[in-house]
């Protein structure tokens, strides 16, 4: 059904995450990869290539970059969405001219509201649900620092499919760890809860993740946020029990001295993605008349800062 070699891949959003995974797809396997970026990052990459730094190596790739998906001359087998959630609607309009009947679209974006928007635009058969975990940052235009990372994908009903097998093979042959989820809805919500807690708390306090775990008051704040998130999750048939709570907090603690993406954006004066996290949570809470004052308070703090 789907090709397994020499795939045409369009990466929509070649910032830290898209650049990190895209570089592996280019470097480790003979795929044709086309990157969509913008601003100084794009201009620097056009001149000097994409520089990637990991703990093990540094390398620079001369690759195909543009700010317009229409410049990609080949029909994409895979479109990888790694841009911010507030850019999804614009991306959908740009992609309508390049998606063809065999194209698969995989969103690794943060939040829970992008997948239904993509399905509404392109249909469930073309859109794969997923998310990723990676420590990545654009150090300066054209230069990315990243860890190994992992991608999680799955069908909504948990069944294996040809496209899921193809995607896992594609990523793992490119030295990208890819886990197939047996319940992608639950797992997406686990990542969403992580973001609603640790992206928001680090951005609000302007502390790295390790510093949160050095402060008992901050840990309690995170636990209280989780209690509210759990109530909203239940309204979506998601059970965030004690085992999930432990997993979420263990992942954060083990991540060490990192700056989650929303903290990175605040420190750089860039637009923050908090509305995709706590904003989405608030919209669901309001719909189901669930009281989440603590999450709402942190949302308002970041919104106030954003409007200054």
C-alpha positions as CSV (number, residue, x, y, z in Angstrom):
1,X,0.0,0.0,0.0
2,X,2.8,2.4,1.0
3,X,6.4,2.7,-0.2
4,X,9.1,1.7,2.2
5,X,12.1,3.3,0.5
6,X,13.0,6.6,-1.1
7,X,9.9,8.3,0.4
8,X,9.1,11.9,-0.2
9,X,8.8,13.6,3.2
10,X,7.6,17.2,3.8
11,X,8.4,18.6,7.3
12,X,6.0,21.4,8.2
13,X,7.7,23.4,10.9
14,X,11.5,22.9,10.8
15,X,12.2,24.4,14.2
16,X,13.8,22.4,17.0
17,X,11.6,19.3,16.8
18,X,11.1,19.2,13.1
19,X,14.7,20.0,12.4
20,X,15.9,17.3,14.8
21,X,13.8,14.5,13.4
22,X,14.1,15.7,9.9
23,X,17.9,15.7,10.1
24,X,17.9,12.0,11.1
25,X,15.5,11.2,8.2
26,X,18.0,12.9,5.8
27,X,21.2,11.6,7.4
28,X,20.4,8.0,8.1
29,X,18.3,7.1,5.1
30,X,18.0,8.0,1.5
31,X,14.7,9.8,1.7
32,X,13.9,13.0,-0.1
33,X,13.1,15.5,2.7
34,X,11.8,19.0,2.2
35,X,11.7,21.4,5.2
36,X,9.3,24.3,5.7
37,X,10.7,27.1,7.9
38,X,10.5,30.9,8.1
39,X,12.3,34.0,9.3
40,X,16.0,34.2,10.3
41,X,16.1,30.5,10.9
42,X,15.1,29.8,7.2
43,X,17.5,32.5,5.8
44,X,20.5,31.1,7.8
45,X,19.8,27.5,6.7
46,X,19.6,28.6,3.1
47,X,23.1,30.1,3.4
48,X,24.8,27.7,5.7
49,X,22.8,24.5,6.0
50,X,21.1,23.0,9.0
51,X,23.6,22.5,11.9
52,X,22.6,19.8,14.5
53,X,24.4,19.2,17.8
54,X,23.9,16.1,19.9
55,X,25.9,14.7,22.8
56,X,27.7,12.4,20.4
57,X,28.2,14.5,17.3
58,X,27.9,17.7,15.4
59,X,27.0,17.9,11.7
60,X,25.6,20.2,9.1
61,X,23.3,19.2,6.3
62,X,22.6,21.0,3.0
63,X,18.9,20.3,2.5
64,X,15.9,21.6,0.7
65,X,14.2,24.5,2.6
66,X,11.4,26.9,1.8
67,X,8.6,28.9,3.4
68,X,6.1,27.5,0.9
69,X,5.0,23.8,0.7
70,X,4.1,24.4,-2.9
71,X,7.9,24.6,-3.7
72,X,8.1,20.9,-3.0
73,X,8.1,19.4,-6.5
74,X,7.4,15.8,-5.5
75,X,4.1,14.4,-4.1
76,X,4.7,13.9,-0.4
77,X,4.2,10.3,0.9
78,X,4.5,11.7,4.4
79,X,3.8,15.2,5.9
80,X,5.2,15.6,9.4
81,X,3.6,18.5,11.3
82,X,5.9,19.9,14.0
83,X,4.8,23.5,14.1
84,X,3.2,25.4,16.9
85,X,-0.5,24.8,17.5
86,X,-1.4,28.4,16.8
87,X,-0.1,27.9,13.2
88,X,-2.3,24.8,12.4
89,X,-5.1,26.6,10.5
90,X,-2.6,28.4,8.2
91,X,-0.7,25.1,7.6
92,X,-3.9,23.4,6.6
93,X,-4.6,25.9,4.0
94,X,-1.1,25.7,2.6
95,X,-1.1,21.9,2.5
96,X,-4.4,21.6,0.6
97,X,-2.6,22.0,-2.7
98,X,0.1,19.4,-2.0
99,X,-1.8,16.6,-0.3
100,X,-2.6,13.8,-2.7
101,X,-4.6,10.5,-2.3
102,X,-1.6,8.5,-0.9
103,X,-0.3,11.2,1.4
104,X,-0.2,10.4,5.1
105,X,-0.2,13.3,7.6
106,X,1.4,12.7,11.0
107,X,1.0,15.5,13.6
108,X,3.6,15.5,16.4
109,X,2.3,18.8,17.7
110,X,1.5,19.6,21.2
111,X,-2.0,19.7,22.5
112,X,-5.3,17.8,21.8
113,X,-7.0,20.2,19.4
114,X,-4.9,19.8,16.3
115,X,-5.8,16.2,15.3
116,X,-9.6,16.9,14.9
117,X,-8.8,20.0,12.9
118,X,-6.6,17.9,10.5
119,X,-9.2,15.1,10.3
120,X,-11.9,17.7,9.4
121,X,-9.7,19.1,6.6
122,X,-8.2,15.9,5.2
123,X,-10.1,12.9,6.5
124,X,-9.3,10.2,9.1
125,X,-7.7,7.9,6.5
126,X,-5.0,10.5,5.7
127,X,-4.2,11.7,9.3
128,X,-2.3,9.6,11.8
129,X,-2.5,10.5,15.5
130,X,0.8,10.8,17.4
131,X,3.1,12.8,19.6
132,X,6.8,12.9,20.5
133,X,9.1,13.3,23.4
134,X,12.4,15.1,22.7
135,X,14.6,17.7,24.4
136,X,15.4,20.1,21.5
137,X,16.1,23.7,21.2
138,X,17.1,26.2,18.4
139,X,20.3,27.7,19.9
140,X,20.4,30.3,17.2
141,X,19.1,30.6,13.7
142,X,20.2,27.6,11.7
143,X,21.6,25.7,14.8
144,X,19.6,23.0,16.7
145,X,20.6,21.1,19.8
146,X,18.7,17.9,20.6
147,X,18.6,14.6,22.3
148,X,17.6,11.3,20.7
149,X,13.9,11.6,21.0
150,X,11.0,9.2,20.6
151,X,7.8,9.2,18.4
152,X,4.6,7.6,19.5
153,X,1.9,6.7,17.0
154,X,-1.3,4.6,16.9
155,X,-4.7,4.1,15.4
156,X,-7.7,5.3,17.3
157,X,-9.0,1.8,18.0
158,X,-5.6,0.4,18.8
159,X,-5.5,-1.9,15.9
160,X,-2.4,-2.5,13.8
161,X,-2.5,-1.1,10.3
162,X,-0.3,-1.0,7.2
163,X,0.4,2.7,7.6
164,X,1.4,2.4,11.2
165,X,3.8,-0.4,10.3
166,X,5.2,1.6,7.5
167,X,5.8,4.7,9.7
168,X,7.4,2.7,12.4
169,X,9.8,1.1,9.9
170,X,10.5,4.5,8.3
171,X,11.5,6.1,11.6
172,X,13.4,3.2,13.1
173,X,15.4,2.7,9.9
174,X,16.4,6.4,10.3
175,X,17.5,5.7,13.9
176,X,14.4,7.3,15.4
177,X,12.8,5.3,18.2
178,X,9.1,4.8,17.3
179,X,6.6,3.2,19.7
180,X,3.2,2.0,18.6
181,X,0.6,2.8,21.2
182,X,-2.2,0.4,22.1
183,X,-4.4,3.3,23.2
184,X,-3.3,6.5,21.5
185,X,-6.1,8.5,23.0
186,X,-5.0,7.7,26.6
187,X,-1.3,8.3,25.7
188,X,-2.0,11.6,24.0
189,X,-3.8,12.7,27.1
190,X,-0.8,11.6,29.3
191,X,1.5,13.8,27.3
192,X,-1.1,16.6,27.3
193,X,-1.3,16.4,31.1
194,X,2.5,16.6,31.3
195,X,2.5,19.7,29.2
196,X,-0.3,21.3,31.2
197,X,1.8,20.9,34.3
198,X,5.4,21.2,33.5
199,X,5.4,23.4,30.4
200,X,3.1,25.8,32.3
201,X,4.9,25.8,35.7
202,X,8.4,26.2,34.2
203,X,7.2,29.0,32.0
204,X,5.3,30.7,34.9
205,X,8.2,30.5,37.3
206,X,11.0,30.8,34.7
207,X,12.7,27.8,36.3
208,X,14.3,24.8,34.6
209,X,12.6,21.5,35.2
210,X,15.2,20.2,37.7
211,X,14.6,23.3,39.8
212,X,10.9,22.5,40.1
213,X,11.8,19.2,41.8
214,X,14.2,21.0,44.2
215,X,11.3,22.9,45.7
216,X,8.6,21.1,47.7
217,X,6.1,23.9,47.2
218,X,6.5,23.7,43.4
219,X,6.1,19.9,43.5
220,X,2.9,20.4,45.5
221,X,1.7,23.0,43.0
222,X,2.3,20.4,40.2
223,X,0.3,17.8,42.1
224,X,-2.6,20.1,42.7
225,X,-2.7,21.0,38.9
226,X,-2.7,17.3,38.2
227,X,-5.8,16.8,40.4
228,X,-7.7,19.3,38.4
229,X,-6.5,17.9,35.1
230,X,-7.6,14.5,36.1
231,X,-11.2,15.7,36.5
232,X,-11.3,17.1,33.0
233,X,-9.6,14.0,31.6
234,X,-12.4,11.8,33.1
235,X,-14.9,13.8,31.0
236,X,-13.0,12.6,27.9
237,X,-13.1,8.9,29.0
238,X,-9.4,9.2,30.1
239,X,-8.4,7.7,33.4
240,X,-5.4,9.4,34.9
241,X,-4.9,7.2,38.0
242,X,-2.1,6.9,40.4
243,X,0.0,4.9,38.0
244,X,-0.3,7.6,35.3
245,X,0.5,10.3,37.8
246,X,3.7,8.5,38.9
247,X,4.7,8.0,35.2
248,X,4.1,11.7,34.4
249,X,6.1,12.9,37.3
250,X,8.9,10.3,36.8
251,X,9.3,11.4,33.2
252,X,9.6,15.0,34.3
253,X,12.1,14.3,37.1
254,X,14.2,12.0,34.9
255,X,14.4,14.7,32.2
256,X,16.8,16.7,34.4
257,X,18.1,20.2,33.7
258,X,16.0,21.0,30.7
259,X,13.9,24.0,29.5
260,X,10.5,22.9,28.2
261,X,9.4,24.6,25.0
262,X,7.1,27.2,26.6
263,X,9.9,28.3,28.9
264,X,12.3,28.5,26.0
265,X,9.8,30.8,24.2
266,X,9.2,33.0,27.2
267,X,12.9,33.5,27.7
268,X,13.4,34.4,24.0
269,X,10.4,36.7,24.0
270,X,8.6,34.5,21.4
271,X,4.9,33.7,21.3
272,X,4.1,31.0,23.8
273,X,1.9,27.9,23.2
274,X,0.1,27.9,26.6
275,X,-3.3,28.2,25.0
276,X,-2.8,24.7,23.4
277,X,-2.2,23.3,26.9
278,X,-4.2,25.1,29.6
279,X,-6.4,27.0,27.2
280,X,-7.6,23.7,25.7
281,X,-8.1,22.3,29.2
282,X,-10.1,25.4,30.3
283,X,-12.4,25.1,27.2
284,X,-13.2,21.5,28.0
285,X,-13.7,22.3,31.7
286,X,-16.1,25.1,30.8
287,X,-18.0,22.8,28.5
288,X,-18.4,20.2,31.2
289,X,-18.8,22.7,34.1
290,X,-15.7,21.5,35.9
291,X,-14.0,23.9,38.4
292,X,-10.2,24.2,37.7
293,X,-9.2,27.5,39.4
294,X,-5.5,26.7,39.8
295,X,-4.9,25.9,36.1
296,X,-7.0,28.9,35.2
297,X,-4.8,31.1,37.4
298,X,-1.6,30.1,35.8
299,X,-3.1,30.5,32.3
300,X,-4.1,34.1,33.2
301,X,-0.6,34.8,34.5
302,X,1.0,33.7,31.2
303,X,-1.7,35.5,29.2
304,X,-1.0,38.7,31.1
305,X,2.7,38.4,30.4
306,X,2.0,37.7,26.7
307,X,-0.1,40.8,26.4
308,X,2.5,43.2,27.9
